[in-house]
């Protein structure tokens, strides 16, 4: 069975995301997992290896953006450096919030696509999960029928 995927560029079009940083061919990255991860504890420095940090789309909302602004310059740079070292495919900032310049700089330095949506965090998470589950769910073909 061929592994299904959705290209990030398709998500950008489907959800009308604003691209803050796309990088070289990064919008052609493939998404294989139909789940998203709301970033939280990772910004405090609590990082545990797993699919959440390495394979899922990352979503940040109002509180996470406020927290980043709240950190001292040194803490912010150290925590963002650690956070961005993981292999997640993309970051989506919800609620059309201002993004700290250090956050944008880290996205560029680590070549991570950075997208923004006007949707509230819970709304975009729900929409993305539904969309990805429909596109990435397993299929079985039996004599011209798809199950």
DSSP file (Angstrom, degrees, kcal/mol; ACC not computed):
  #  RESIDUE AA STRUCTURE BP1 BP2  ACC     N-H-->O    O-->H-N    N-H-->O    O-->H-N    TCO  KAPPA ALPHA  PHI   PSI    X-CA   Y-CA   Z-CA
    1    1 A X              0   0    0      0, 0.0     2,-0.3     0, 0.0   139,-0.0   0.000 360.0 360.0 360.0 133.4    0.0    0.0    0.0
    2    2 A X        -     0   0    0      1,-0.1     2,-0.4     0, 0.0     0, 0.0  -0.554 360.0-114.7 -77.3 137.0    1.3    3.4   -0.9
    3    3 A X        -     0   0    0     -2,-0.3     2,-0.2     1,-0.1    -1,-0.1  -0.575  32.0-136.1 -74.8 126.8    1.8    5.9    1.9
    4    4 A X        +     0   0    0     -2,-0.4     2,-0.3   132,-0.2   132,-0.1  -0.489  28.5 171.4 -83.7 152.2   -0.6    8.8    1.6
    5    5 A X        -     0   0    0     -2,-0.2     2,-0.4   130,-0.1    27,-0.2  -0.974  26.8-140.3-152.5 164.0    0.5   12.4    2.1
    6    6 A X  E     -A   31   0A   0     25,-1.9    25,-2.8    -2,-0.3     2,-0.2  -0.999  26.5-127.1-127.0 131.3   -0.6   16.0    1.8
    7    7 A X  E >>  -A   30   0A   0     -2,-0.4     4,-1.2    23,-0.2     3,-1.0  -0.538  16.8-126.1 -76.8 144.4    1.7   18.7    0.6
    8    8 A X  H 3> S+     0   0    0     21,-2.4     4,-2.3     1,-0.3    20,-0.2   0.846 109.9  62.9 -57.8 -35.8    2.0   21.8    2.8
    9    9 A X  H 3> S+     0   0    0     18,-2.3     4,-1.9    20,-0.2    -1,-0.3   0.836  99.3  54.9 -60.5 -32.2    1.3   23.9   -0.2
   10   10 A X  H <> S+     0   0    0     -3,-1.0     4,-2.8    17,-0.2    -1,-0.2   0.885 107.5  49.1 -68.5 -38.0   -2.2   22.3   -0.4
   11   11 A X  H  X S+     0   0    0     -4,-1.2     4,-2.4     2,-0.2     6,-0.3   0.905 107.6  54.9 -65.2 -41.2   -2.9   23.2    3.2
   12   12 A X  H  X>S+     0   0    0     -4,-2.3     5,-1.3     1,-0.2     4,-0.6   0.922 114.8  39.8 -57.9 -44.7   -1.8   26.8    2.5
   13   13 A X  H  <5S+     0   0    0     -4,-1.9     3,-0.4     3,-0.2    -2,-0.2   0.924 115.2  50.7 -70.8 -45.1   -4.3   27.0   -0.4
   14   14 A X  H  <5S+     0   0    0     -4,-2.8    -2,-0.2     1,-0.2    -1,-0.2   0.838 123.3  29.8 -64.4 -34.0   -7.1   25.1    1.4
   15   15 A X  H  <5S-     0   0    0     -4,-2.4    -1,-0.2    -5,-0.2    -2,-0.2   0.345 102.1-124.3-110.2   4.8   -7.0   27.2    4.6
   16   16 A X  T  <5 -     0   0    0     -4,-0.6    -3,-0.2    -3,-0.4    -4,-0.1   0.890  43.0-177.3  53.8  44.2   -5.8   30.5    3.0
   17   17 A X      < -     0   0    0     -5,-1.3     2,-0.5    -6,-0.3   100,-0.2  -0.412  26.7-124.9 -69.1 146.6   -2.8   30.7    5.4
   18   18 A X  E     -B  116   0B   0     98,-2.8    98,-2.2    -2,-0.1     2,-0.8  -0.839  22.9-135.7 -89.2 129.4   -0.5   33.7    5.2
   19   19 A X  E     +B  115   0B   0     -2,-0.5    96,-0.2    96,-0.2     3,-0.2  -0.788  29.7 171.3 -91.4 112.7    3.1   32.6    4.6
   20   20 A X  E    S+     0   0B   0     94,-2.6     2,-0.3    -2,-0.8    -1,-0.2   0.864  80.5   4.1 -83.4 -42.9    5.5   34.5    6.8
   21   21 A X  E     +B  114   0B   0     93,-1.7    93,-2.8     1,-0.1    -1,-0.4  -0.961  60.8 165.6-144.0 126.7    8.4   32.2    5.8
   22   22 A X        -     0   0    0     -2,-0.3     4,-0.4    91,-0.2    91,-0.2   0.701  28.4-162.6-109.1 -30.3    8.3   29.5    3.2
   23   23 A X        -     0   0    0      3,-0.1     2,-0.8     2,-0.1     4,-0.3  -0.082  47.3 -31.9  71.8-178.0   11.9   28.8    2.6
   24   24 A X  S    S-     0   0    0      1,-0.2    -1,-0.1     2,-0.1     0, 0.0  -0.671 124.1 -30.3 -80.4 110.7   13.3   26.9   -0.4
   25   25 A X  S >  S+     0   0    0     -2,-0.8     3,-1.5     1,-0.1    -1,-0.2   0.587  99.1 129.6  59.3  12.3   10.8   24.3   -1.5
   26   26 A X  G >   +     0   0    0     -4,-0.4     3,-1.7     1,-0.3   -18,-0.2   0.791  62.0  64.2 -68.8 -26.2    9.5   24.0    2.1
   27   27 A X  G 3  S+     0   0    0     -4,-0.3   -18,-2.3     1,-0.3    -1,-0.3   0.565  94.6  63.1 -74.5  -4.4    5.9   24.4    1.1
   28   28 A X  G <  S+     0   0    0     -3,-1.5    -1,-0.3   -20,-0.2    -2,-0.2   0.311  76.1 128.2 -96.9   6.9    6.3   21.2   -0.9
   29   29 A X    <   -     0   0    0     -3,-1.7   -21,-2.4    60,-0.1     2,-0.4  -0.280  60.4-120.9 -59.6 149.7    7.0   19.2    2.3
   30   30 A X  E     -A    7   0A   0    -23,-0.2     2,-0.5   -22,-0.1   -23,-0.2  -0.806  14.9-152.7-100.1 135.1    4.8   16.2    2.8
   31   31 A X  E     +A    6   0A   0    -25,-2.8   -25,-1.9    -2,-0.4    25,-0.1  -0.931  20.5 168.0-104.4 123.0    2.5   15.7    5.8
   32   32 A X        +     0   0    0     -2,-0.5     2,-0.5    23,-0.3    -1,-0.1   0.627  54.8  72.5-108.2 -19.9    1.9   12.0    6.6
   33   33 A X        -     0   0    0     22,-0.4     2,-0.4     2,-0.1    24,-0.2  -0.864  67.5-145.7-108.7 129.5    0.2   12.2   10.0
   34   34 A X  S    S+     0   0    0     -2,-0.5     2,-0.3   102,-0.1    99,-0.2  -0.015  72.0  85.2 -85.1  33.9   -3.4   13.3   10.4
   35   35 A X        -     0   0    0     -2,-0.4    22,-0.9    97,-0.1     2,-0.3  -0.900  60.2-150.2-129.1 160.7   -2.8   15.0   13.8
   36   36 A X  E     -c   57   0B   0     -2,-0.3     2,-0.5    20,-0.2    22,-0.2  -0.881  11.2-136.7-126.1 160.7   -1.6   18.4   14.9
   37   37 A X  E     -c   58   0B   0     20,-3.1    22,-2.7    -2,-0.3     2,-0.8  -0.971   6.2-145.0-123.9 123.4    0.3   19.4   18.1
   38   38 A X  E     -c   59   0B   0     -2,-0.5    22,-0.2    20,-0.2     2,-0.1  -0.782  27.3-133.3 -85.8 115.9   -0.5   22.5   20.1
   39   39 A X        +     0   0    0     20,-2.2    22,-0.3    -2,-0.8    25,-0.1  -0.427  54.3 121.3 -70.9 139.7    2.8   23.7   21.4
   40   40 A X    >   +     0   0    0     -2,-0.1     3,-1.6    20,-0.1     4,-0.4   0.053  69.1  37.7-155.7 -82.4    2.9   24.6   25.1
   41   41 A X  G > >S+     0   0    0      1,-0.3     5,-1.7     2,-0.2     3,-1.6   0.776 105.4  71.5 -59.3 -27.4    5.3   23.0   27.5
   42   42 A X  G > 5S+     0   0    0      1,-0.3     3,-1.2     2,-0.2    -1,-0.3   0.835  91.0  58.8 -59.3 -32.3    8.0   22.9   24.8
   43   43 A X  G < 5S+     0   0    0     -3,-1.6    -1,-0.3     1,-0.3    -2,-0.2   0.674 100.4  56.4 -72.6 -16.2    8.4   26.7   25.1
   44   44 A X  G < 5S-     0   0    0     -3,-1.6    -1,-0.3    -4,-0.4    -2,-0.2   0.518 127.1 -99.4 -88.5  -6.1    9.3   26.2   28.8
   45   45 A X  T < 5S+     0   0    0     -3,-1.2     2,-1.1    -4,-0.4    -3,-0.2   0.393  82.9 133.5 102.8  -1.6   12.1   23.9   27.8
   46   46 A X      < +     0   0    0     -5,-1.7     2,-0.5     2,-0.0    -1,-0.2  -0.716  29.6 167.8 -85.9  97.3   10.2   20.7   28.5
   47   47 A X        -     0   0    0     -2,-1.1     2,-0.4    -3,-0.1    -5,-0.0  -0.955  13.5-179.7-120.8 121.4   11.0   18.7   25.4
   48   48 A X        -     0   0    0     -2,-0.5     5,-0.3     2,-0.0     4,-0.1  -0.981  32.8-113.2-122.2 129.4   10.3   14.9   25.0
   49   49 A X        +     0   0    0     -2,-0.4     2,-0.3     3,-0.1     3,-0.1  -0.236  64.5 100.0 -57.2 143.0   11.2   13.0   21.9
   50   50 A X  S >> S-     0   0    0      1,-0.1     4,-1.3     0, 0.0     3,-0.7  -0.925  85.7 -63.4 161.8 179.9    8.2   11.7   19.9
   51   51 A X  H 3>>S+     0   0    0     -2,-0.3     4,-2.9     1,-0.2     5,-1.6   0.834 121.6  65.6 -59.0 -34.0    5.9   12.2   17.0
   52   52 A X  H 345S+     0   0    0      1,-0.2    -1,-0.2     2,-0.2     4,-0.1   0.897 111.2  34.0 -57.5 -40.9    4.7   15.5   18.5
   53   53 A X  H <45S+     0   0    0     -3,-0.7    35,-0.8    -5,-0.3    -1,-0.2   0.671 130.0  31.9 -88.9 -17.3    8.1   17.1   18.1
   54   54 A X  H  <5S+     0   0    0     -4,-1.3    -2,-0.2    33,-0.2    -3,-0.2   0.656 127.9  18.1-117.7 -18.1    9.2   15.5   15.0
   55   55 A X  T  <5S+     0   0    0     -4,-2.9   -22,-0.4    -5,-0.2   -23,-0.3   0.632  96.3  85.7-130.9 -20.6    6.3   14.7   12.6
   56   56 A X  S   <S-     0   0    0     -5,-1.6    34,-0.4    -4,-0.1    33,-0.3  -0.527  78.5-103.6 -93.0 153.8    3.2   16.7   13.5
   57   57 A X  E     -c   36   0B   0    -22,-0.9   -20,-3.1   -24,-0.2     2,-0.4  -0.481  39.7-133.7 -64.5 142.5    2.2   20.2   12.4
   58   58 A X  E     -cd  37  91B   0     32,-2.2    34,-3.0   -22,-0.2     2,-0.4  -0.885  18.5-165.4-108.6 133.9    2.7   22.7   15.3
   59   59 A X  E     -cd  38  92B   0    -22,-2.7   -20,-2.2    -2,-0.4     2,-0.4  -0.954   4.4-173.8-118.4 133.0    0.0   25.2   16.3
   60   60 A X  E     - d   0  93B   0     32,-2.5    34,-3.2    -2,-0.4     2,-0.1  -0.980   8.7-175.4-124.0 141.5    0.6   28.2   18.5
   61   61 A X     >  -     0   0    0     -2,-0.4     4,-2.1   -22,-0.3     5,-0.2  -0.316  46.3 -63.5-117.6-159.2   -2.1   30.5   19.8
   62   62 A X  H  > S+     0   0    0      1,-0.2     4,-2.4     2,-0.2     5,-0.2   0.916 127.6  47.9 -58.4 -50.2   -2.6   33.7   21.8
   63   63 A X  H  > S+     0   0    0      1,-0.2     4,-2.4     2,-0.2    -1,-0.2   0.893 111.5  50.0 -63.2 -40.8   -1.2   32.4   25.1
   64   64 A X  H  > S+     0   0    0      2,-0.2     4,-2.0     1,-0.2    -1,-0.2   0.896 111.1  48.9 -66.0 -39.6    1.9   30.9   23.5
   65   65 A X  H  X S+     0   0    0     -4,-2.1     4,-1.7     2,-0.2    -2,-0.2   0.904 111.3  50.1 -66.9 -40.3    2.7   34.1   21.6
   66   66 A X  H  X S+     0   0    0     -4,-2.4     4,-1.9     1,-0.2    -2,-0.2   0.917 108.5  53.4 -61.1 -42.7    2.3   36.1   24.8
   67   67 A X  H  X S+     0   0    0     -4,-2.4     4,-1.4     1,-0.2    -2,-0.2   0.904 105.5  53.0 -60.7 -42.6    4.6   33.7   26.6
   68   68 A X  H  < S+     0   0    0     -4,-2.0     3,-0.3     1,-0.2    -1,-0.2   0.902 110.6  47.1 -61.0 -41.3    7.3   34.2   24.0
   69   69 A X  H  < S+     0   0    0     -4,-1.7    -1,-0.2     1,-0.2    -2,-0.2   0.823 107.8  58.3 -67.4 -30.8    7.1   38.0   24.4
   70   70 A X  H  < S+     0   0    0     -4,-1.9    -1,-0.2    -5,-0.2    -2,-0.2   0.787  87.7  94.0 -70.2 -30.2    7.2   37.5   28.2
   71   71 A X  S  < S-     0   0    0     -4,-1.4     2,-0.0    -3,-0.3    -3,-0.0  -0.238  84.2-106.6 -66.1 150.6   10.5   35.7   28.2
   72   72 A X     >  -     0   0    0      1,-0.1     4,-3.0     4,-0.0     5,-0.3  -0.343  37.0-105.3 -67.0 160.6   13.8   37.5   28.8
   73   73 A X  H  > S+     0   0    0      1,-0.2     4,-2.4     2,-0.2     5,-0.2   0.912 120.7  47.0 -55.3 -45.6   16.0   37.8   25.6
   74   74 A X  H  > S+     0   0    0      2,-0.2     4,-2.3     1,-0.2    -1,-0.2   0.935 114.7  45.1 -65.4 -47.2   18.4   35.2   26.7
   75   75 A X  H  > S+     0   0    0      2,-0.2     4,-2.9     1,-0.2     5,-0.3   0.925 113.1  51.5 -61.6 -44.5   15.7   32.7   27.8
   76   76 A X  H  X S+     0   0    0     -4,-3.0     4,-2.6     1,-0.2     5,-0.3   0.942 111.9  45.4 -59.5 -48.8   13.7   33.3   24.6
   77   77 A X  H  X S+     0   0    0     -4,-2.4     4,-2.0    -5,-0.3    -1,-0.2   0.909 115.2  47.1 -64.1 -42.1   16.7   32.7   22.3
   78   78 A X  H  X S+     0   0    0     -4,-2.3     4,-1.9    -5,-0.2    -2,-0.2   0.927 115.5  44.3 -65.1 -45.3   17.8   29.5   24.2
   79   79 A X  H  X S+     0   0    0     -4,-2.9     4,-2.7     1,-0.2    -2,-0.2   0.901 114.4  48.6 -68.8 -40.9   14.3   28.0   24.3
   80   80 A X  H  X S+     0   0    0     -4,-2.6     4,-2.9    -5,-0.3    -1,-0.2   0.894 108.6  54.6 -66.5 -38.2   13.5   28.8   20.7
   81   81 A X  H  X S+     0   0    0     -4,-2.0     4,-0.6    -5,-0.3    -2,-0.2   0.929 112.9  42.5 -59.7 -45.5   16.9   27.4   19.6
   82   82 A X  H >< S+     0   0    0     -4,-1.9     3,-0.9     2,-0.2     4,-0.3   0.934 115.5  49.4 -65.8 -46.6   16.1   24.1   21.4
   83   83 A X  H >< S+     0   0    0     -4,-2.7     3,-1.3     1,-0.2    -2,-0.2   0.924 110.8  48.7 -59.8 -47.0   12.5   24.0   20.2
   84   84 A X  H 3< S+     0   0    0     -4,-2.9    -1,-0.2     1,-0.3    -2,-0.2   0.592  93.0  77.9 -73.7  -9.1   13.4   24.7   16.5
   85   85 A X  T << S+     0   0    0     -3,-0.9    -1,-0.3    -4,-0.6    -2,-0.2   0.644  78.3  92.1 -73.8 -13.0   16.1   22.0   16.5
   86   86 A X  S <  S-     0   0    0     -3,-1.3   -32,-0.1    -4,-0.3   -37,-0.0  -0.340  85.6-117.2 -80.8 166.6   13.3   19.3   16.2
   87   87 A X        +     0   0    0     -2,-0.1   -33,-0.2    25,-0.0    -1,-0.1   0.010  55.7 144.8 -99.1  27.4   12.2   18.0   12.8
   88   88 A X        -     0   0    0    -35,-0.8   -33,-0.1     1,-0.1   -31,-0.1  -0.326  50.1-130.2 -64.9 151.1    8.5   19.1   12.8
   89   89 A X  S    S-     0   0    0    -33,-0.3    24,-0.6     1,-0.2     2,-0.3   0.743  71.0  -8.3 -79.2 -23.1    7.3   20.1    9.3
   90   90 A X  E     - e   0 113B   0    -34,-0.4   -32,-2.2    22,-0.1     2,-0.4  -0.993  50.9-133.0-169.8 155.8    5.6   23.5    9.9
   91   91 A X  E     -de  58 114B   0     22,-2.2    24,-2.9    -2,-0.3     2,-0.5  -0.986  17.1-167.5-122.0 133.7    4.4   26.0   12.5
   92   92 A X  E     -de  59 115B   0    -34,-3.0   -32,-2.5    -2,-0.4     2,-0.6  -0.985   7.6-155.2-121.1 125.2    1.0   27.7   12.3
   93   93 A X  E     -de  60 116B   0     22,-2.9    24,-2.4    -2,-0.5     3,-0.4  -0.892  17.3-153.1-101.1 122.6    0.2   30.7   14.4
   94   94 A X    >   +     0   0    0    -34,-3.2     3,-1.0    -2,-0.6    26,-0.2  -0.374  67.1  35.6 -90.1 168.6   -3.5   31.1   15.1
   95   95 A X  T 3  S-     0   0    0     24,-3.1    23,-0.2     1,-0.2    -1,-0.2   0.628 111.9 -90.7  66.0  17.2   -5.6   34.2   15.8
   96   96 A X  T 3  S+     0   0    0     21,-2.7    -1,-0.2    -3,-0.4    22,-0.1   0.867  72.7 174.7  51.4  42.4   -3.5   36.4   13.5
   97   97 A X    <   -     0   0    0     -3,-1.0     2,-0.1    20,-0.2    -1,-0.1  -0.412  38.5 -96.3 -82.5 154.3   -1.2   37.3   16.4
   98   98 A X        -     0   0    0     -2,-0.1     2,-0.5     1,-0.0    -1,-0.1  -0.464  39.1-140.7 -64.1 138.2    2.0   39.3   16.2
   99   99 A X        -     0   0    0     -2,-0.1     5,-0.1    -3,-0.1    -1,-0.0  -0.910  18.4-114.4-108.4 128.0    5.0   37.0   16.0
  100  100 A X    >>  -     0   0    0     -2,-0.5     4,-1.8     1,-0.1     3,-0.8  -0.312  22.3-125.0 -58.4 137.5    8.1   38.0   17.9
  101  101 A X  H 3> S+     0   0    0      1,-0.3     4,-2.5     2,-0.2     5,-0.2   0.825 111.3  57.7 -55.3 -33.6   11.1   38.8   15.6
  102  102 A X  H 3> S+     0   0    0      2,-0.2     4,-2.2     1,-0.2    -1,-0.3   0.869 104.7  51.8 -64.5 -35.3   13.2   36.2   17.3
  103  103 A X  H <> S+     0   0    0     -3,-0.8     4,-2.1     2,-0.2    -2,-0.2   0.925 111.3  46.1 -66.2 -45.0   10.6   33.5   16.5
  104  104 A X  H  X S+     0   0    0     -4,-1.8     4,-2.2     1,-0.2    -2,-0.2   0.913 111.7  52.2 -63.3 -43.2   10.6   34.5   12.8
  105  105 A X  H  X S+     0   0    0     -4,-2.5     4,-2.8     1,-0.2    -2,-0.2   0.901 109.3  49.3 -60.8 -42.1   14.5   34.5   12.8
  106  106 A X  H  X S+     0   0    0     -4,-2.2     4,-2.5     2,-0.2    -1,-0.2   0.898 108.5  53.6 -64.6 -40.4   14.6   31.0   14.3
  107  107 A X  H  <>S+     0   0    0     -4,-2.1     5,-2.9     1,-0.2     4,-0.3   0.923 113.2  43.4 -59.9 -43.6   12.1   29.8   11.7
  108  108 A X  H ><5S+     0   0    0     -4,-2.2     3,-1.1     3,-0.2    -2,-0.2   0.936 113.3  50.6 -66.9 -46.4   14.3   31.1    8.9
  109  109 A X  H 3<5S+     0   0    0     -4,-2.8    -2,-0.2     1,-0.3    -1,-0.2   0.869 118.5  38.5 -61.0 -37.6   17.6   29.9   10.5
  110  110 A X  T 3<5S-     0   0    0     -4,-2.5    -1,-0.3    -5,-0.2    -2,-0.2   0.330 110.9-121.6 -97.9   7.0   16.1   26.4   10.9
  111  111 A X  T < 5 +     0   0    0     -3,-1.1     2,-0.5    -4,-0.3    -3,-0.2   0.895  56.0 155.1  57.0  47.3   14.3   26.5    7.6
  112  112 A X      < -     0   0    0     -5,-2.9    -1,-0.2    -6,-0.2   -22,-0.1  -0.910  46.9-118.1-106.4 126.7   10.8   25.9    9.1
  113  113 A X  E     - e   0  90B   0    -24,-0.6   -22,-2.2    -2,-0.5     2,-0.5  -0.405  28.4-158.9 -59.9 136.2    7.7   27.1    7.2
  114  114 A X  E     +Be  21  91B   0    -93,-2.8   -94,-2.6   -24,-0.2   -93,-1.7  -0.975  14.1 178.1-125.6 116.5    5.9   29.7    9.3
  115  115 A X  E     -Be  19  92B   0    -24,-2.9   -22,-2.9    -2,-0.5     2,-0.4  -0.817  13.6-153.3-119.7 155.2    2.2   30.3    8.5
  116  116 A X  E     -Be  18  93B   0    -98,-2.2   -98,-2.8    -2,-0.3     2,-0.3  -0.979   8.8-174.1-130.1 143.6   -0.5   32.5   10.1
  117  117 A X        -     0   0    0    -24,-2.4   -21,-2.7    -2,-0.4   -20,-0.2  -0.958  27.7-140.4-131.1 153.1   -4.3   32.1   10.2
  118  118 A X  S    S+     0   0    0     -2,-0.3   -24,-0.1   -23,-0.2    -1,-0.1   0.648  74.2 105.3 -82.6 -16.4   -7.0   34.4   11.4
  119  119 A X  S    S-     0   0    0      1,-0.1   -24,-3.1   -24,-0.1   -23,-0.3  -0.235  81.5-103.1 -62.9 151.7   -8.9   31.4   12.9
  120  120 A X     >  -     0   0    0    -26,-0.2     4,-2.5   -25,-0.1     5,-0.3  -0.365  36.3-106.8 -69.4 158.2   -8.9   30.8   16.6
  121  121 A X  H  > S+     0   0    0      1,-0.2     4,-2.3     2,-0.2     5,-0.2   0.922 117.7  45.7 -56.9 -52.1   -6.6   28.1   17.8
  122  122 A X  H  > S+     0   0    0      1,-0.2     4,-2.1     2,-0.2    -1,-0.2   0.860 113.1  52.2 -62.1 -35.2   -9.3   25.5   18.6
  123  123 A X  H  > S+     0   0    0      2,-0.2     4,-2.5     1,-0.2    -1,-0.2   0.937 111.1  44.4 -68.1 -47.2  -11.1   26.2   15.3
  124  124 A X  H  X S+     0   0    0     -4,-2.5     4,-2.7     2,-0.2     5,-0.2   0.865 112.1  53.4 -69.1 -33.8   -8.0   25.7   13.1
  125  125 A X  H  X S+     0   0    0     -4,-2.3     4,-2.5    -5,-0.3     5,-0.2   0.950 111.4  45.9 -62.0 -47.6   -7.0   22.6   15.1
  126  126 A X  H  X S+     0   0    0     -4,-2.1     4,-2.2    -5,-0.2    -2,-0.2   0.924 114.6  47.5 -60.9 -45.6  -10.4   21.1   14.5
  127  127 A X  H  X S+     0   0    0     -4,-2.5     4,-2.6     1,-0.2    -1,-0.2   0.918 113.1  47.8 -62.5 -44.9  -10.4   22.0   10.8
  128  128 A X  H  X S+     0   0    0     -4,-2.7     4,-3.1     2,-0.2     5,-0.3   0.914 111.1  50.5 -65.0 -42.9   -6.9   20.7   10.2
  129  129 A X  H  X S+     0   0    0     -4,-2.5     4,-2.6    -5,-0.2     5,-0.2   0.933 113.0  46.3 -60.6 -45.6   -7.6   17.4   11.9
  130  130 A X  H  X S+     0   0    0     -4,-2.2     4,-2.0    -5,-0.2    -2,-0.2   0.944 115.4  46.1 -61.6 -48.6  -10.8   16.9    9.9
  131  131 A X  H  X S+     0   0    0     -4,-2.6     4,-2.1     1,-0.2    -2,-0.2   0.937 115.9  44.7 -60.2 -49.6   -9.1   17.8    6.6
  132  132 A X  H  X S+     0   0    0     -4,-3.1     4,-2.7     1,-0.2    -1,-0.2   0.878 111.0  53.2 -66.8 -38.2   -6.0   15.6    7.3
  133  133 A X  H  X S+     0   0    0     -4,-2.6     4,-1.2    -5,-0.3    -1,-0.2   0.896 111.0  47.2 -64.2 -38.6   -8.0   12.6    8.5
  134  134 A X  H  < S+     0   0    0     -4,-2.0    -2,-0.2    -5,-0.2    -1,-0.2   0.903 118.6  40.3 -67.3 -40.6  -10.1   12.7    5.3
  135  135 A X  H  < S+     0   0    0     -4,-2.1    -2,-0.2    -5,-0.2    -1,-0.2   0.809 124.0  36.2 -78.5 -30.2   -7.0   13.0    3.1
  136  136 A X  H  < S+     0   0    0     -4,-2.7  -132,-0.2    -5,-0.2    -1,-0.2   0.424  81.5 122.1-108.3   0.4   -4.7   10.6    4.9
  137  137 A X  S  < S-     0   0    0     -4,-1.2    -4,-0.0    -5,-0.2    -3,-0.0  -0.339  72.3 -97.3 -65.5 146.3   -7.1    7.8    6.1
  138  138 A X        -     0   0    0      9,-0.1     2,-0.4  -134,-0.0    -1,-0.1  -0.294  40.6-160.3 -63.6 146.2   -6.2    4.3    4.9
  139  139 A X        -     0   0    0     -3,-0.1     2,-0.4     2,-0.0     7,-0.1  -0.958   9.3-160.5-127.3 147.5   -8.0    3.0    1.9
  140  140 A X        -     0   0    0     -2,-0.4     7,-2.7     2,-0.0     2,-0.5  -0.998  10.0-151.9-126.2 129.2   -8.5   -0.5    0.6
  141  141 A X  E     +F  146   0C   0     -2,-0.4     2,-0.5     5,-0.2     5,-0.2  -0.883  14.9 177.9-103.6 126.1   -9.5   -1.1   -3.0
  142  142 A X  E >  S-F  145   0C   0      3,-2.3     3,-1.5    -2,-0.5    -2,-0.0  -0.944  71.9 -32.6-128.7 109.3  -11.5   -4.2   -3.8
  143  143 A X  T 3  S-     0   0    0     -2,-0.5    -1,-0.1     1,-0.3     3,-0.1   0.926 127.1 -39.0  45.6  62.0  -12.5   -4.7   -7.5
  144  144 A X  T 3  S+     0   0    0      1,-0.2     2,-0.4    -3,-0.0    -1,-0.3   0.456 116.4 113.0  74.0   2.2  -12.9   -1.0   -8.3
  145  145 A X  E <   -F  142   0C   0     -3,-1.5    -3,-2.3     2,-0.0     2,-0.5  -0.851  56.3-145.9-106.2 143.3  -14.4   -0.1   -4.9
  146  146 A X  E      F  141   0C   0     -2,-0.4    -5,-0.2    -5,-0.2    -7,-0.0  -0.930 360.0 360.0-109.3 127.0  -12.8    2.1   -2.3
  147  147 A X              0   0    0     -7,-2.7    -6,-0.1    -2,-0.5    -1,-0.1   0.362 360.0 360.0-109.1 360.0  -13.3    1.3    1.4
